[in-house]
Amino acid sequence: MRCSSGAVSPSTGVVSVTSEQQGTGKVALVTGAAGGIGRAAAERLARSGWKVVAVDRDVAALNWAGGDANILAHVADITAMDANLGMVALAEDWGGGLDAMILNAAIPLGGGIDEVSMEALERAMAVNFYGPVMGIKASLPALRKRGGGSIVVTASMHGIVGEAENWAYVSTKHAVVGMVKSLARDHGWEGIRINAVCPGLTRGTGMTRDIEAHASEIYANLAATVPLQRWAEPDEMAAAIEFLVSPAASFINGVALPVDGGTGAGSGMRPPLKGR
């Protein structure tokens, strides 16, 4: 991994890109790449030969990418417009352009409306909604230079449905889905496709680690609400992201793609079947 701050991190087991896979000429930028879905997306694209700028707030959290010449770590605060412009410029300078913008960074915010402060809500909106807005604004000129490209924003199944005592987070993700659908209609004529991936329960993310580590009964109970009876792996979300930025999705635009194991397919009035 090369790091735009000048640091070089040791390898931590990332699969190297083979010579057969290299040379796609494609460049992606992934935010929220320290772990979870963002890391999985960056790794998957790099294995497929993409050059990837992996962005997070803390360079130490990007140590996983050590030794991969196709990944450049970059430290940035995605809630600042200058930082978004800077990371896109870096992708163009280092990779020669930009073909895919993957806006994955997000934070949770639970609680009832009487419990969530306006300051906390503003912070969640800054990261979960304004950050992607700025990322899209910053990336459009670079994508136009390539004659088009793809933008994928990580929303959530909660960008499609509601959830008790999670109204603030749900609201930020509904805003993301509405933005994606509207901007897809604005920029499709430029060859720029804009989609959202809507993950369901996904292990190994910053939002789920506490449950995994300290609340095994809750973890199991939540898995039981999924028709597939398990949590997803981050790489399963990354596979959907890779598909959306690929030529195989060339006519997919303005979609909020649920990747939730069927959780959102029901009314919630009856639990999924677990056998007969």
Disulfide bonds with the S-S distance in Angstrom:
none
